[in-house]
Amino acid sequence: MAQSFTNFKDAESQLLASLYGKADLNFVSGKGSYLEDASGKRYLDFVSGIAVNALGHCHPSIQKAIAEQAEKFMHISNLYPNKPQIDFAEKLLAASGFDKAFFCNSGTEANEGAIKFARKYFNRKGLIEKQRIVTFVNSFHGRTFAALSATGQPALREGFGPMPGEFEHVVWNDTNALCKAVNESTCAIMLEPLAAEGGVMTISEEMVKTINELREKFNCLVIADEVQTGVGRLGTFLGSSKYGLNVDIVSLAKAVGGGLPLGVVLMRSHVAEMLKPGDHGTTFGGNPLACAAGLAVVNEVLSSGFLESVLERSEELKAGLAKLAEKYSFLGNVHGDGLLLGIETEKPVAELIASARENGLLVHRAGANVLRLLPPLNVSKEEVKEALSILDKACSLVS
Ligand SMILES: Cc1ncc(COP(=O)(O)O)c(C=O)c1O
């Protein structure tokens, strides 16, 4: 019986398919930037549910929005118009400058939608040869079939074939390779504005220019996967607009639902005009509770001074990481932007993560040798200092 377990990890290993390598921690509650375990130990959470908890844990605006909507109804399906969807879509479109939204439930599902919409767009225009999707080596777009085909990590596809075809991966920031890959048969170039899982690698200005030029030259679409970068993570509402990418379709998830499962596809009107009822859909998409929570998140992110403070905390964190890299020779370059930052380590990244965790700081990895930091977007100056001091201690213990 599960009730007899006192250790969550042991319980899960008996009860759940073993698809995750979970840490041995028994969290029971969270508030702001901290999580607390069953023994009362507090952890500064610089993982934020892998970039989900943009406002930290149990933010009162999100709690209030969910509680108020739960008093009304929690689900009515997409057979009927849904006021929380309307309010949320209006806010998202105003914030992003896009024209239409489609709601779903996760990042991978948003990317499935984005890919389907891009293909349908050209199909309806009679350009049926335009099916090819060009993405990037080491990218991550999700675990369902098309998103997995788009993902530039062959190991994740192993044993799951056959995969959907017409996906090609080119090396990140290699403009020559991209120019070779894109042609008249290209439907879309799909990219994360900042390659998060692939090592927290920023995009070069040359790459942005090349993508914009290829979009014009070959009449293809650009899909920005902003599942991790969107909703303020880089200090602007969308990362793609920060970098000057001309984008037709954006996928969002993670932070956009305030901790509830929610994915969004934002699109320009030329894409939306090619879609018809029945082309795509999902039962839970635009769930009223998730939309109410999402509206609360976006209202906070767009509130006065919020995004400026993301950039200020980012500078403090980057400077602190650079100092640590001077102090510890096994640390290398600091990567990233906004509050999606990474630092290279020659020591096994798992050791460093474990040492930080022992000392009360949760951090994550990206790729083989990058320690990734994803604090809540409303993290305080003091919490940034605290994280850096714990990381300093963690580094001294592994060196
Ligand atoms: C850039 C990016 N795209 C897509 C996904 C997949 O999102 P989900 O896990 O919600 O399906 C992730 C998840 O980490 C991601 O970082």
The ligand as a Gaussian input file, in Angstrom:
#p B3LYP/6-31G(d) Opt

LIG

0 1
 C       11.755000      24.413000     -25.736000
 C       10.834000      23.332000     -25.290000
 N        9.894000      22.891000     -26.146000
 C        9.028000      21.932000     -25.807000
 C        9.089000      21.321000     -24.580000
 C        8.125000      20.227000     -24.226000
 O        7.185000      20.711000     -23.315000
 P        6.290000      19.697000     -22.472000
 O        7.194000      18.957000     -21.573000
 O        5.297000      20.586000     -21.761000
 O        5.612000      18.792000     -23.453000
 C       10.056000      21.734000     -23.656000
 C       10.168000      21.073000     -22.335000
 O       11.152000      21.131000     -21.669000
 C       10.944000      22.766000     -24.022000
 O       11.892000      23.196000     -23.184000

